[in-house]
Amino acid sequence: MVSKRLKATGKGGGTLVLDARSLSRQVDGDTGMRARIKAAELNGRRVALSALTPLEVRRSEQAGRRLAFLLARFDVRPVDKAVLHTAGRLLGTTGLDGHEYLVDAVVVATTALCLPPVRLVTSDCSHIPTPTAAARELPQQPEIGLITV
């Protein structure tokens, strides 16, 4: 579920997608991450993430309440057939092992299926770039810009 404010501002501004580390930074109150998300929202970008991402970031107590609050504000994208198909194509194209790269492939596939222009915020410089580069080769997929934090 997406907040009314994000639905109203998300028209045509594209999408900022958070991976687990960037969501974790937001939950933990990182000022740089907060500023990046605020700027995206002010510029009409939708802030989104894969439904798998909160499972990687799981928190308890006060941090858990902050995570729940953020999930109510952000566009939590389901892992549907389109995402699974795209993630499978990314793994197949790159030759990456599904056991090791499954979540990364799903996050990149989710990103590839978002409203362009799309930017993926990540700190993963080892796993994310390969499927992201492969996504650029898929027909009718937007180019994914990487923002490293």
C-alpha positions as CSV (number, residue, x, y, z in Angstrom):
1,M,0.0,0.0,0.0
2,V,1.3,3.4,-1.0
3,S,0.5,6.6,1.0
4,K,-1.7,9.2,-0.7
5,R,1.1,11.6,-0.7
6,L,3.4,9.3,-2.6
7,K,0.6,8.4,-5.0
8,A,0.0,12.1,-5.7
9,T,3.6,13.0,-6.2
10,G,4.7,9.8,-8.0
11,K,3.3,10.7,-11.4
12,G,6.0,10.7,-14.0
13,G,8.9,11.3,-11.6
14,G,10.3,7.8,-11.9
15,T,11.2,5.4,-9.1
16,L,13.9,5.2,-6.4
17,V,14.3,1.6,-5.4
18,L,15.9,0.6,-2.1
19,D,17.8,-2.6,-1.5
20,A,18.2,-4.1,2.0
21,R,21.2,-2.0,3.0
22,S,19.6,1.3,1.9
23,L,16.4,0.5,3.7
24,S,18.3,-0.5,6.8
25,R,20.1,2.8,6.7
26,Q,16.8,4.6,6.5
27,V,15.4,2.6,9.5
28,D,18.5,3.3,11.5
29,G,18.1,7.1,10.9
30,D,21.1,7.7,8.5
31,T,20.9,11.4,7.6
32,G,22.3,10.9,4.1
33,M,19.7,8.2,3.3
34,R,16.9,10.3,4.8
35,A,18.0,13.3,2.6
36,R,18.2,11.1,-0.5
37,I,14.6,9.8,0.1
38,K,13.2,13.2,0.9
39,A,14.8,14.6,-2.3
40,A,13.3,11.8,-4.3
41,E,9.9,12.4,-2.9
42,L,10.1,16.1,-3.5
43,N,11.1,15.5,-7.1
44,G,8.0,13.3,-7.6
45,R,9.8,9.9,-7.5
46,R,8.1,6.9,-6.0
47,V,10.2,5.1,-3.4
48,A,9.8,1.4,-3.8
49,L,11.3,-1.9,-2.7
50,S,10.9,-5.6,-3.3
51,A,8.6,-7.5,-0.9
52,L,11.7,-9.6,0.0
53,T,13.7,-6.6,1.2
54,P,11.9,-6.1,4.5
55,L,12.7,-9.8,5.3
56,E,16.4,-9.0,5.0
57,V,16.0,-5.9,7.2
58,R,13.8,-7.4,9.9
59,R,13.9,-5.4,13.1
60,S,12.3,-5.6,16.5
61,E,11.1,-3.2,19.1
62,Q,11.4,0.5,18.3
63,A,13.4,-0.1,15.0
64,G,10.7,-2.6,14.1
65,R,8.0,0.1,14.5
66,R,10.1,2.5,12.3
67,L,10.4,-0.2,9.7
68,A,6.6,-0.8,9.7
69,F,6.0,3.0,9.4
70,L,8.3,3.2,6.4
71,L,6.7,0.1,4.7
72,A,3.4,1.9,5.0
73,R,4.8,4.9,3.2
74,F,6.8,3.1,0.5
75,D,5.7,1.1,-2.5
76,V,6.4,-2.5,-1.5
77,R,6.3,-4.4,-4.8
78,P,5.1,-8.0,-4.8
79,V,7.2,-10.8,-6.1
80,D,4.8,-11.7,-8.9
81,K,5.1,-13.7,-12.1
82,A,6.6,-10.8,-14.0
83,V,9.3,-10.3,-11.4
84,L,10.1,-14.0,-11.2
85,H,10.3,-14.3,-15.0
86,T,12.6,-11.2,-15.2
87,A,14.8,-12.5,-12.3
88,G,15.0,-15.9,-14.0
89,R,16.1,-14.2,-17.3
90,L,18.7,-12.1,-15.4
91,L,20.2,-15.2,-13.8
92,G,20.1,-17.1,-17.1
93,T,21.7,-14.3,-19.1
94,T,24.5,-13.8,-16.5
95,G,25.1,-17.4,-15.6
96,L,24.8,-16.5,-11.9
97,D,23.9,-19.1,-9.4
98,G,20.3,-18.7,-8.2
99,H,21.2,-19.9,-4.7
100,E,23.7,-17.1,-4.2
101,Y,22.2,-14.3,-6.3
102,L,18.4,-15.0,-5.9
103,V,17.5,-12.0,-3.8
104,D,19.8,-9.7,-5.8
105,A,18.2,-10.9,-9.0
106,V,14.7,-10.3,-7.6
107,V,15.6,-6.8,-6.4
108,V,17.0,-5.9,-9.8
109,A,14.0,-7.4,-11.6
110,T,11.7,-5.4,-9.3
111,T,13.7,-2.3,-10.2
112,A,13.5,-3.1,-13.9
113,L,9.7,-3.3,-13.8
114,C,9.2,0.1,-12.0
115,L,8.2,3.4,-13.5
116,P,11.2,4.9,-15.3
117,P,13.5,6.6,-14.8
118,V,14.6,4.1,-12.2
119,R,17.5,4.3,-9.7
120,L,18.5,1.5,-7.4
121,V,20.2,2.6,-4.1
122,T,22.6,-0.1,-3.0
123,S,25.9,-0.6,-1.2
124,D,26.4,-4.0,-2.8
125,C,29.2,-3.5,-5.3
126,S,29.9,-7.2,-5.8
127,H,26.5,-8.8,-6.6
128,I,24.2,-6.0,-7.9
129,P,26.1,-4.6,-10.9
130,T,26.1,-7.8,-12.9
131,P,22.3,-8.4,-13.0
132,T,21.8,-4.6,-13.4
133,A,24.0,-4.6,-16.5
134,A,22.1,-7.7,-17.8
135,A,18.8,-5.9,-17.2
136,R,19.8,-3.2,-19.7
137,E,19.9,-5.9,-22.4
138,L,16.4,-7.0,-21.8
139,P,13.9,-5.8,-24.3
140,Q,11.5,-3.0,-23.2
141,Q,13.2,-2.6,-19.8
142,P,14.3,0.9,-18.6
143,E,17.9,1.6,-17.9
144,I,18.7,1.2,-14.2
145,G,20.9,3.8,-12.7
146,L,22.9,2.7,-9.7
147,I,23.3,4.9,-6.7
148,T,26.0,3.6,-4.4
149,V,25.8,4.4,-0.7
